[in-house]
């Protein structure tokens, strides 16, 4: 992450926050792309308890380290 952002339940500013933040420097896996949003997954927790958090963040807060494969991109309809 190149900035801190709330993780949301859907790719929308109006979507409910997932109750967690992806912080600056956090490594995340990009699972999908929809418009200006990435669906990400990150690991959190301690040595005894690890959880995986999945949700949506704006693309501007994520710097991919390799190109996003076409199979992860959801096409958007243009009128």
N, C-alpha and C positions, 0 to 999 in steps of 0.2 A: 504494500500500500504506500502511495506517495503522499498520503494525508490521512487524517482520521475521519471516519464516516460511520453513521448508524447503518446497521444491516437491516434491510426491510424484507417483509414477507412476499412482496410482489414488486415488479419493476415500475414503480410509480411513487411520486412524492407524497401522494395521499395514502399509500399503503402503510399499514401498522408497522411500527418498529419492532424488530425481533427481540428487543431488550438487550442488545449487545452492541459493542462498537468494534470495528476493525481499526486498529491504531496504526499510526505512521510506522512503517518498517515491518509490519506484519506480513509474513508470506502467506499467500492464499492460492488456491487452485481455482482456475476459471472453469466453470462447468457449462456455461451457456452465455450467449449474448443476445439481447433484445433491445433494439434502438440504442439509446444512450446508457444502457444498463448492462452490467455483468452479473451473472449468478455465480457466487463464489462459495467456497467451502474453506474453513480454517479449523485448525485444531487448537484447543485450549485446555487448560487444566493443570494438574500437577503430576508428579511421578506416580501417585496412587490412583488418580482419577483423570482420565482423558476423555474429552467430549469433542464431537465434531459439530460445528455450527455452519449452517447453510442459509443463504439468503441473497438479497440483491443490493448492489451498491452502484452509484454512478460511475461510469467509465473513467471520468476525469480523476478519480481517486486511485486508480489502479494502473500500474505500468507493467504491461506484459513483458516477460523475458524472452518470449518467442511468439511468432504470429499465431493468431487464433484460427484453428482449423475451420473450414467452411461447415463441417457437420455440426459445429456448436452454435452456429449463427441462425437465429430464427428470422426468416424473411419478414419484412414489413411491407404492408400493402400500400402502394402509392395510388392516389386517386387519379 
